[in-house]
């Protein structure tokens, strides 16, 4: 039981779960779940009490029982007491001060000692600038066919979705993106059809494109892990295994996965040994609200559930983790302000946990958000050192029906903040004439990209 | 708007293969003015589709026996924040259905605004295609404001319907803000899972054309009544049916 007074009003919180929910920044999903503060005063009372909670208490008192949730077991059993030692005597409020006054190597040093609950709690005491500054001090570098996440670099996933997976339609969007220098994080397609045969065809399509143009990047078809396992059995060219993940065992069951299945998929991807520079072979997507959406949140606020998903991700040393922040809809994040806050929280929390965080800066048409809000979030994330964002033609995903970031948006970041793509990819852009001394450029007639365009029938 | 200040992309031909926003050209590295405005107009149409109140007038005119009802969500803002309320009938509306309890129509059709009131303009034409295909079955038609898919579970349970079919506006995208989705549930009752439904989506001129949508929906519906189920188990059979 936690109790305090602010002015003449007394506030009481039954337990840690309730305290964390009430201390969260305002979000429609926590309100829908009945976990959010019911007044501004109650939120501040909860935050001030949370600031005094020892990190050791968060470690000792799991929010979701150890016996019934394998994610809790993963967190508890995997806790690194040695890494925890420098911060073990701190409260949540002291941890915020410690994070803001520590050097990058100190932050990297405590990764294994931080649990999702500690990270979520400290984020609730942090303003936007705190989330940005701390995130910017966490460099998380991963490798497959190029080097992602280096300080000062900024990458994009090329997302060439098509409503019927038409191969020429997919290729057309791929080429449009490549002409803008997108795709160093991954060329990653969300398939419209959920069959192994169809996904296998798409895997070959993307792999052929990569090999023909000799692009130092990786490709992925974002289908369910069980489909990808079958595709691997069938000899398909799988670079990365994709899966959506959540922060509770029950929510993951809703996704049709558990840790044993992810272990199997990770081993299968490693066995292909397709990475030339490194062996980060997993691509995960997450997003606040997924546990509530699956009715599997156990009374835990949506940010804490999200950070618990990062505990799942870090077990597999992924190449990419992407929080699809505004996709889920206004019942979880109502407007631009809530989407921006959640995007900054997820990026900072993921980086503190040691993950290669990207953010799908996005919204749906029933949320109170627009392109101006996305410009703000994109800029804040880029300034915070986000590893990657999406590149969608004209920011309009015609298959998933939502708005993300465009190829143009990535160039806006490069111009404003001078952030080139992954070094191997940047060198390729220069080699094929897509950039000249880092400036966007049009390759000459007869060059491989222009030939690829001509072959598809673009008349270029 | 001249193109003098902007670079056009010499790969316009790619647009033949997809309606993605390709080859937009650039002003510096940014979008040309005309593309910024086109995007904003599409977003405006989608937002208006979400926020414009549903007009069931044309449907009531064509089918005067239809009943106009509402969910427990009071207005659009609450509808968006509280999906649970959009799944339940308002007590006043439940009272309207009370005298019809256990009238047991073979088919309950609910037309709801969903996330796009703009999509409702296709509902009369879709019903004109669909209803003749349901010849021989008794049908009850309800029109519901601030409506989510699962509302048909409660309405169908109250009426003792054999199968419920709900037509409602899908979440609008930039390129299609007026699509209807159709969801079919055998033996509707509160608490049915999404896995117990079958769906026909993207119904609009230029998407899944209305006559084809009506044909698919009617075949699913008759298969559901014949086999006494809906959802994942019906899916395999329906794929063959729809070939």
Boltz contact constraints between the chains, C-beta under 6 A:
constraints:
  - contact:
      token1: [A, 28]
      token2: [B, 81]
      max_distance: 6.0
  - contact:
      token1: [A, 162]
      token2: [B, 18]
      max_distance: 6.0
  - contact:
      token1: [A, 168]
      token2: [B, 17]
      max_distance: 6.0
  - contact:
      token1: [A, 169]
      token2: [B, 17]
      max_distance: 6.0
  - contact:
      token1: [A, 169]
      token2: [B, 18]
      max_distance: 6.0
  - contact:
      token1: [A, 172]
      token2: [B, 14]
      max_distance: 6.0
  - contact:
      token1: [A, 172]
      token2: [B, 17]
      max_distance: 6.0
  - contact:
      token1: [A, 172]
      token2: [B, 18]
      max_distance: 6.0
  - contact:
      token1: [A, 173]
      token2: [B, 20]
      max_distance: 6.0
  - contact:
      token1: [A, 176]
      token2: [B, 22]
      max_distance: 6.0
  - contact:
      token1: [A, 330]
      token2: [B, 80]
      max_distance: 6.0
  - contact:
      token1: [A, 331]
      token2: [B, 81]
      max_distance: 6.0
  - contact:
      token1: [A, 331]
      token2: [B, 83]
      max_distance: 6.0
  - contact:
      token1: [A, 365]
      token2: [B, 46]
      max_distance: 6.0
  - contact:
      token1: [A, 365]
      token2: [B, 172]
      max_distance: 6.0
  - contact:
      token1: [A, 366]
      token2: [B, 50]
      max_distance: 6.0
  - contact:
      token1: [A, 366]
      token2: [B, 80]
      max_distance: 6.0
  - contact:
      token1: [A, 366]
      token2: [B, 115]
      max_distance: 6.0
  - contact:
      token1: [A, 393]
      token2: [B, 20]
      max_distance: 6.0
  - contact:
      token1: [A, 393]
      token2: [B, 21]
      max_distance: 6.0
  - contact:
      token1: [A, 393]
      token2: [B, 22]
      max_distance: 6.0
  - contact:
      token1: [A, 394]
      token2: [B, 21]
      max_distance: 6.0
  - contact:
      token1: [A, 394]
      token2: [B, 24]
      max_distance: 6.0
  - contact:
      token1: [A, 396]
      token2: [B, 21]
      max_distance: 6.0
  - contact:
      token1: [A, 396]
      token2: [B, 174]
      max_distance: 6.0
  - contact:
      token1: [A, 398]
      token2: [B, 20]
      max_distance: 6.0
  - contact:
      token1: [A, 398]
      token2: [B, 175]
      max_distance: 6.0
  - contact:
      token1: [A, 401]
      token2: [B, 173]
      max_distance: 6.0
  - contact:
      token1: [A, 408]
      token2: [B, 30]
      max_distance: 6.0
  - contact:
      token1: [A, 408]
      token2: [B, 31]
      max_distance: 6.0
  - contact:
      token1: [A, 411]
      token2: [B, 29]
      max_distance: 6.0
  - contact:
      token1: [A, 415]
      token2: [B, 29]
      max_distance: 6.0
  - contact:
      token1: [A, 440]
      token2: [B, 29]
      max_distance: 6.0
  - contact:
      token1: [A, 453]
      token2: [B, 11]
      max_distance: 6.0
  - contact:
      token1: [A, 457]
      token2: [B, 13]
      max_distance: 6.0
  - contact:
      token1: [A, 458]
      token2: [B, 11]
      max_distance: 6.0
  - contact:
      token1: [A, 458]
      token2: [B, 13]
      max_distance: 6.0
  - contact:
      token1: [A, 458]
      token2: [B, 14]
      max_distance: 6.0
  - contact:
      token1: [A, 459]
      token2: [B, 13]
      max_distance: 6.0
  - contact:
      token1: [A, 460]
      token2: [B, 10]
      max_distance: 6.0
  - contact:
      token1: [A, 460]
      token2: [B, 11]
      max_distance: 6.0
